[in-house]
Amino acid sequence: MVSARESARVHREFLADPAATDVITFDHGELIVCPAVAERQRHLEKLSLAAEVLTYIIHGCLHLCGYDDHTERDFQRLRRRQTRLRNQVLRPRPARYQIINFQ
């Protein structure tokens, strides 16, 4: 997790784009995620900040698994998959699986 400033620096250094971005995926497995961008973008799909950040993490992991988003068709395929995975992670669980906070 990095600041918008650090996201912009990394984006500029490795991808020649000076803007802060949501997630950058490196082939060796490192993900750079920017919660500040998530905060700005989360309203587009009416997500919580946590759900938006989770979306970026899933997005980056899908890139590592070979998904691409350079064409509209590939972007839609990746987007459907990331949405399905996010919804599975965030799906309410039966009470016997929920974490209990004793404080």
Residue pairs with C-beta under 8 A, 6 or more apart in sequence:
1 33
1 34
1 35
1 53
2 10
2 32
2 33
2 34
3 34
3 36
4 20
4 34
4 36
4 37
5 20
6 32
6 34
7 20
7 21
7 24
7 32
7 34
7 36
7 37
8 18
8 19
8 20
8 21
10 24
10 32
11 17
11 18
11 19
11 20
11 21
11 24
12 18
14 24
14 26
15 24
20 34
20 36
20 37
21 34
21 37
22 33
22 34
22 37
22 38
22 41
22 56
22 59
23 31
23 32
23 33
23 34
23 56
23 57
23 59
23 60
24 31
24 32
24 60
25 31
25 59
25 60
25 63
25 64
26 32
27 64
29 64
31 56
31 57
31 60
31 61
33 53
33 56
33 57
33 60
34 56
35 49
35 53
38 49
38 52
38 53
38 56
39 49
39 52
41 52
42 48
42 49
42 51
42 52
45 52
47 55
51 86
51 90
54 86
54 89
54 90
55 82
55 83
55 86
58 82
58 85
58 86
58 89
59 78
59 82
62 78
62 81
62 82
62 85
63 69
63 78
67 74
67 77
67 78
67 81
68 74
68 78
69 75
69 78
69 79
